[in-house]
Structure formats: C-alpha cells, structure tokens
Amino acid sequence: MSVTTAAPERQQDERVAKVGFLRSLLVKPELGSLLGAIVVFAFFATQSSVFWHASGVANWLDPASTYGIMAVVVALLMIGGHFDLSAGVQLGTAGLTTAILTTEYNMVIWVAMAISLALCLAIGFLNGYLVVRTGLPSFIITLSTFLMLQGLNLGLTKVITNTVSVGGIDQEPYFNGPQSLLASQVTLFGQKFYIAILWWVLFTVAASYLLLRTRFGNWIFAVGGDETASRNVGVPANRTTITLFMLVSFGSWFVGNIYLFRLTSIQANTGFGFELIYIAAAVIGGCLLTGGYGSAVGASVGALIIGMTSQGIVYAGWESDWFKFFLGAMLLLAVLTNQVVRKYAEQSRR
Amino acid sequence: MTDTDPTAAAGPTEDSSLGDGTRPAADGVPLLEIRNVSKFFGSVISLKDISTTVRAGQVTCVLGDNGAGKSTFIKILSGVYQADEGELLVEGTPTTFHTPRQALDAGIATVYQDLAMIPLMATWRNFFLGSEPTKGFGPFKRFDKEKAKRITRKEMADMGIDIRDPEQPVGTLSGGERQSVAIARAVYFGAKLLILDEPTSALGVRQAGVVLKYIVQARDRGLGVIFITHNPHHAYPVGDRFLLLKRGKSLGDFAKSEISRDELTRLMAGGAELEELAHELEREGGKADIGRELAEEVKALPG
C-alpha cells in the first residue's frame, strides 16, 4: 500500500469530540433502567421499612425472578426484531401439560416435563417458521397462537379434568426432584428465598453472554437491525429468528413448570396477560420496539422494577389494584427517557 | 499476489498489504467471464445476451441508466438470482451460484448500495457480521472481540482511514467512510472480485472522489473490480473495460482502448460534473493521477 493518504480523514477525526466516561455509560441501553430501579427502590424503602428488610426483599425478588427469566428471553427476541404475544399463555400450556400427563395419564414426572418441553419448543418453532415463511408481522402470527393456545388451555383442561385447574402433582412419584430444582427455597439471613432467583441470575448472565460474546448474539442484533442487510452478508436470518422464538418457548416452559411445582396445582388461565408485562420489562430495560437494540441485563432490571412495584404498593399500604397504573406510567417514563438518552448518546458521537 | 491461483481462494488473510503497486498481467484466464447471460421474469426480459470479462487488477465498469438491468446483473453475479441463459465462468470454470454465500466463498464480494450494514451496530461488529472470528471450543466458543476490533482498526488504516473508535455505530459514520468499511470488509474476507453497486451515486462530489480512490486501491492490490454506475465521468478514469446496458440489452463491451470518453458519454448521455470532480481530485493531491486523467479528458472534450 504505497498510495495511502490519510490526511483528509485525519482532519475529520478532529471534528469528533472525545467520548467521555459518563457519555459512554449513557450509551448503554440498560443504564436508564438501573437508575429507575434505584429510584423505585428508594421510594418504596421510604414508604415502608419492611420493604428493605430480608422478608420484604425475598417478597419482591420472587415476582421479579419469574418475570425476569421471561423478560430476558423476550428481550432477546425483541432485539431480534420480533414479538411473542404467546409467551405468557405458553406458561399455562407448559404447566398444564406436565400436570395432566402425570396426574391423568400416570406418566413419570420427568417424562411429562420432557414432553411438555418438546411441545413448547414445537410451538416456538411454529411461531418462528410462520413468521419467516409468511413475512407477516410476528405481532399477528403470535396473536393467533396466543388466542388458539388460550382456547386450547381452557378447552382441553375442561374436557380432561372437568375443572379449570389441575392439582395433586405433589402426590406423584419423583415429585421432589423437579420440585427442588425449580421451586425449593434457600434460607439466607434467616429468610427463605426461592431458588428461581438463582435461575433468574443464571438466565440473565447466559443471555448477556450469548448476546455480547457469541456469533449468534451478533446475528440477533443484525437480524433485528436490518434483516435484508444481514442476509446479504451471509447471516442465517431465518434460523436466527426461529431459534429466538424457540428460546422464548423454552423460557415459558421453564417458568410454567416453576409455577406448577411451587403451587402443586395450575390454573388453566395461568400466564394470560403476562406477555405484556414481559414486553414492558424489556422496554423499560432499554429494548427498542423496532429491534436491533437492547440488553438482557436491562430487561432483567426492568423485571426487577416491576417486581418491586408490585410488592411495594402493598407495603406502602395501597390497594394492589394500583399496580397496573404504576406499571403503565413507568413504561411511558422509561420509553421517553430511553429516547432522550439515546438521542443524546448518538449526537455526542457524531 | 497471483490472482489466478485457486489456492489463494476465499478466507481471511490477516496480512492484507498484498499490493506492491505492480499490477498483474492482463492476459491469462479472466477472474470472471460472463457469456451471453439472459434473465427473464415471466414475460419481462430483464437481461438479454450480456457478455463481458473481469480480470485481476482491472476495473470493469457496468454503465446504464435506471432500468437498464444493472441490479439484475449484479444479483446474478452475486448469487441472488440465477441466469436463465448463458453461463458464468469463474477462472475458466462454468459456475452457477445458488446463494450469496456460494458467491462469497468463490471470492466474489458484493458491496451493495445500501452497504449491507446495520446502523445501530458498532463498526467492528458490522465488519465481521456473518463471518465472526471465534475462539474457544464447544459451548465456550465465543466471538473473539479483541481480534475483531484489532483487525477492523488495521484494515481501515490500510484504506487510509483512522477510525478512532471501533465501537462507533456505523450509522454515525459518513457516507464515504461507510463505503470504505464495506470495501475493506470485502477485501479482508478474501474477495478476489469486488462488485460495487453504485458506490458513488449517493455521495457528494468530494466523497465520490474518495470512493474512486478506494476502487483504484483495490485494483492495485490485484483485485478484479466490477464498478456499477450510471455516471461515465466516474467510470472512465478508473475503468479498464466498459459494459454498457440499455433496457436489458448490451450496447457493447469495450476495452478502454476501443472507446473514448466522448463516445462513452455519448452512449450514456451522462452528466456535467466532471470538471468539478477533476478539480476536487487535484486538490486532494494524493491521488493526483485520477485527477490529472480527469482533467485531460475535460480538455479533450469538445465544447
């Protein structure tokens, strides 16, 4: 290379301001949610001292963990540019399948769980396959799956058990195995914590690693950012999308079975409406609705905020009915903050 | 670099400072030969009987106005479409590409007009998109970030661009810089033949001059280049061969010695910003030969 003349470009360099430490922090998608979590924690901590004691912490970490596991996988899918409205109702499908197969058809719990997993992965595959084959918005495709599964969960449960819930799984052999894995409690500081909290942390770490440190993670960002462009450079876009839908279904299976083994029974309407909470958590955590941007840690923190709010309202002595209002207000605030922060961050880099 | 050596095929080479200024001989087997290629979409004849050749160390320009079939032509070469008639010979071997990946593996890299880059993603992530380097084994196999960043910075420096921060999202780069990332990426991934789809069309005069400089650089490194454009003033100074398309048909396939810039312009009925460009290039200084060539052609222009 004898002909390089870098002089004109060097001049352009000088037009770029130094990206400071604070500014580089602001570019991180999860920052807004972290600030939000601190504010929400401080607010409820002043309202009630129980909120920051071990019993209170265990209490709000519990919903945060089950929401969090799902928020993380939903965030991966959203970064990949898609929605899954059937994510919530699949919890019910997963739990009901395990419960019905063991209590009604006398299957060994582990086998029933494996079948339940296979079913969920099949649903996820179908969601993804339909999205990539038809090119229709995933919103519509998964809305259909959502409605169909909602009907099936209720209809089949009624046909098989004559009620709208399945119980008695704790009477089955081998119950203790999956129960200790998914729903046991660990005593720390004299307070019992659900093991799901540990799973939540593991899911978050694994998803973050997947997203930031693997080839597949790079593809998730790319497919969500510009599918055609990523296809042109050889990214297997269809495979990436289908895998993401299957990951969400895996999460639904996991959390659905957590609910089942905790309560030892499951309602046919378990998970209805949760899909929106997961999406809200991901968005509060900095995920763009248009895809291509977001973080697993952020989604996790989003779930933490939602968990703290849902319990904090009770500790503060208010009616729990107010929860949804606060959730909506926080979502709006988060979206607005994210937008401002991102614009600021992008401008500073120009 | 001997470009006809099949063992020097696709695959990243860490050392990309291949060009030593000597351009490989223009004889021998062409990198790519296109023979009587046609493409139909239903009753629409999109391309009919198109032929040209691309040699290592040469630039073949494909000129045509909107709707001439330039895009279809690129898509056949890059494996998006398959030709209905005629054949492609890659280094003398008849070949059909069924997917873009196959074309890439054969060393044919296309730099699309929209650049196939993800604006919100960091430069280094874009650079390696679809061909990420990994380290570790099994479940611990991971994207080798450090290597990716290091190579991105080095490859860009080789193109004369000092990117200060590989973390910078591609969307915040200028048009010329983005083009150079795309070209550097293609060169790094062992491209023997670069297809540039209207790389200058969306750019201002000065930026266009910068991109022409990259084309010459790629050529001097011994790559074959297919330069798609509708602007003869951009094509003539850098081109060795000119294929003119009009409404899906070939108006001719000329070596530079067979056609003058006037004829080319007349055939294309091109624009008038040539003189401006020549000045710009001269002011650049570094790539004076393009500028000089342009300036001479301006003088030679009647009227």
Interface residues (C-beta under 8 A of the other chain):
Chain A: M1 S2 V3 T4 T5 A6 A7 P8 E9 R10 Q12 D13 V16 V19 Y209 R213 T214 R215 G217 N218 W219 F221 A222 G225 D226 T228 A229 S230 R231 N232 V233 G234 V235 G292 Y293 E346 R349 R350
Chain B: S17 G19 D20 G21 P100 R101 L104 T110 Y112 D114 L115 A116 M117 I118 P119 L120 M121 R125 F128 L129 G130 S131 E132 T134 K141 R142 F143 K145 A157 D158 M159 G160 I161 D162 R164 D165 Q168 P169 G171 T172 S174 E177 V210 V216 Q217 D220 R221 E284 G285 G286 K287
